[in-house]
Amino acid sequence: MSTASVEHIEADEYGVVRIRGKRTKVIQIVMDKMAHAWSPEEIQKQYPHLSLAEVHAAFAYYYDHQDDLDERIRQDRSTADALRSKQGESNVQACGS
Protein backbone atom coordinates (compact mmCIF):
# COMPACT_ATOMS: atom_id res chain seq x y z
CA MET A 1 0.00 0.00 0.00
CA SER A 2 1.23 3.45 -0.82
CA THR A 3 0.87 6.29 1.65
CA ALA A 4 -0.97 9.46 0.71
CA SER A 5 0.16 12.90 1.81
CA VAL A 6 -2.02 12.92 4.93
CA GLU A 7 -0.82 10.93 7.94
CA HIS A 8 -4.12 9.10 8.54
CA ILE A 9 -4.73 8.19 4.89
CA GLU A 10 -3.46 5.38 2.69
CA ALA A 11 -4.18 4.17 -0.84
CA ASP A 12 -4.16 0.50 -1.78
CA GLU A 13 -2.72 -1.02 -4.93
CA TYR A 14 -5.98 -0.26 -6.75
CA GLY A 15 -5.95 3.40 -5.78
CA VAL A 16 -8.75 3.06 -3.24
CA VAL A 17 -8.10 5.64 -0.52
CA ARG A 18 -8.96 4.64 3.05
CA ILE A 19 -8.36 5.67 6.61
CA ARG A 20 -5.01 4.09 7.53
CA GLY A 21 -5.51 0.66 9.07
CA LYS A 22 -9.30 0.77 8.63
CA ARG A 23 -11.70 -0.45 5.97
CA THR A 24 -13.45 2.93 5.78
CA LYS A 25 -13.00 4.68 2.44
CA VAL A 26 -12.50 8.43 2.21
CA ILE A 27 -15.17 8.52 -0.48
CA GLN A 28 -17.70 6.95 1.96
CA ILE A 29 -17.12 9.73 4.46
CA VAL A 30 -17.43 12.40 1.78
CA MET A 31 -20.63 10.90 0.38
CA ASP A 32 -22.16 10.74 3.87
CA LYS A 33 -21.44 14.44 4.31
CA MET A 34 -23.04 15.16 0.92
CA ALA A 35 -26.10 12.99 1.56
CA HIS A 36 -26.79 13.94 5.18
CA ALA A 37 -25.00 17.29 5.64
CA TRP A 38 -23.23 15.78 8.64
CA SER A 39 -20.54 17.70 10.48
CA PRO A 40 -17.20 16.00 11.16
CA GLU A 41 -18.40 15.42 14.75
CA GLU A 42 -21.58 13.71 13.54
CA ILE A 43 -19.61 11.58 11.11
CA GLN A 44 -17.35 10.51 13.97
CA LYS A 45 -20.47 9.50 15.95
CA GLN A 46 -21.68 7.47 12.95
CA TYR A 47 -18.23 5.87 12.57
CA PRO A 48 -17.20 5.38 16.22
CA HIS A 49 -14.13 3.36 15.18
CA LEU A 50 -12.67 6.56 13.65
CA SER A 51 -11.11 9.41 15.56
CA LEU A 52 -12.11 12.98 14.83
CA ALA A 53 -8.59 13.50 13.48
CA GLU A 54 -9.13 10.66 10.99
CA VAL A 55 -12.43 12.20 9.83
CA HIS A 56 -10.75 15.57 9.34
CA ALA A 57 -7.88 13.86 7.50
CA ALA A 58 -10.43 12.30 5.12
CA PHE A 59 -11.78 15.77 4.33
CA ALA A 60 -8.29 17.20 3.94
CA TYR A 61 -7.50 14.46 1.45
CA TYR A 62 -10.81 15.08 -0.34
CA TYR A 63 -10.20 18.81 -0.70
CA ASP A 64 -6.67 18.17 -1.98
CA HIS A 65 -8.06 15.71 -4.59
CA GLN A 66 -11.59 17.04 -5.04
CA ASP A 67 -11.79 16.92 -8.84
CA ASP A 68 -10.67 13.27 -8.99
CA LEU A 69 -12.92 12.12 -6.16
CA ASP A 70 -15.94 14.05 -7.45
CA GLU A 71 -15.46 12.37 -10.82
CA ARG A 72 -15.29 8.96 -9.14
CA ILE A 73 -18.51 9.76 -7.24
CA ARG A 74 -20.21 10.76 -10.51
CA GLN A 75 -19.05 7.53 -12.16
CA ASP A 76 -20.22 5.40 -9.22
CA ARG A 77 -23.65 7.07 -9.23
CA SER A 78 -23.96 6.64 -12.99
CA THR A 79 -23.08 2.96 -12.73
CA ALA A 80 -25.57 2.46 -9.88
CA ASP A 81 -28.31 4.26 -11.84
CA ALA A 82 -27.64 2.14 -14.92
CA LEU A 83 -27.74 -1.09 -12.92
CA ARG A 84 -30.96 -0.01 -11.19
CA SER A 85 -32.70 0.80 -14.45
CA LYS A 86 -31.49 -2.43 -16.05
CA GLN A 87 -32.74 -4.52 -13.12
CA GLY A 88 -36.18 -2.95 -13.02
CA GLU A 89 -38.53 -2.89 -10.08
CA SER A 90 -37.40 -4.84 -7.02
CA ASN A 91 -39.62 -7.29 -5.14
CA VAL A 92 -39.72 -4.85 -2.22
CA GLN A 93 -40.97 -2.06 -4.49
CA ALA A 94 -43.52 -4.38 -6.10
CA CYS A 95 -44.94 -5.41 -2.69
CA GLY A 96 -45.36 -1.77 -1.69
CA SER A 97 -47.51 -0.99 -4.71
N, C-alpha and C positions, 0 to 999 in steps of 0.2 A: 504494500500500500504506500502510496506517495502522500506526503504531508502537504497540506495547503498552507497558505500564509498565516492563518489564524491558529493559535495554539490548540484550541479545542476542536479543530476540524481536520478531517482526513478524507482523501479520495481513494477509492479502491481501483483495481486494475481496469475497471470498466468506466471509470470517471464518475461513479456515483459518490456524491459528497455527503458524508455523515458526521455526526458528533463522534469525536474520537472515542473508540472503545465501546460504542453503543450501536444499536441497529437503527436508530432514528436518523432519517434523512433530513438534510437542511431544507429540501424542497417541501417536505411534509410540514415543517414548522411554518414556512412561508405561506403555504396554501391555507393552513389553519388561520393564520392572521388575516388573509384575504377573505376567507369564507365567513369568519366569525367576528372580525375586528377585535381580536383578543390582544391585550397588552402583553408584554414580555412576562409580567408577573402571572397573568392568567394562563399563559401557555405553560409556564413552569408548574402551575397547579395541575394542569391537564396531563403533563408529562413529569410526574414526581421523581422519576429516575434521573432527570436532568437538573443541573444547577442553573441558577439564574445567569451565571457567567456563560454557561454553554448555550443558553437561549440567545443571549446577546451576541455571542460569537457567530451563531447561525445567521443572525441578521447582518452582522458586519460582513460575513462572507457573501451573503445575498447582495448587499448594496455594492460590494466590490465587483460582483459578477452578474449584475442585474439583467443585462441584455440577454446573456446566455441562458440564465435560469428562467426568465420570462418566456423565452422561445421554447424551452423544454416544457414548461407548463402549458403553453398553447398547443404544442404537439401532443402531449398526453391527453388534454381535453378533447382534441380533435379525434384522436384514436378512440377514446372512450365513447364519444358521440357516434362515431361510425359503427362501432361494435354494438352499441345499444340499438341503433336504427336497423342494423342487419338482423339482430336477434328478434326484434319485434316485442310484443307485449309479454311481460312475464306472467307466470301463474299467479303471483301475488297481486299484480295489477288486475288481472282478469277476475279474480275472486272479489275484488273491491267494487267491481262495476255492477 
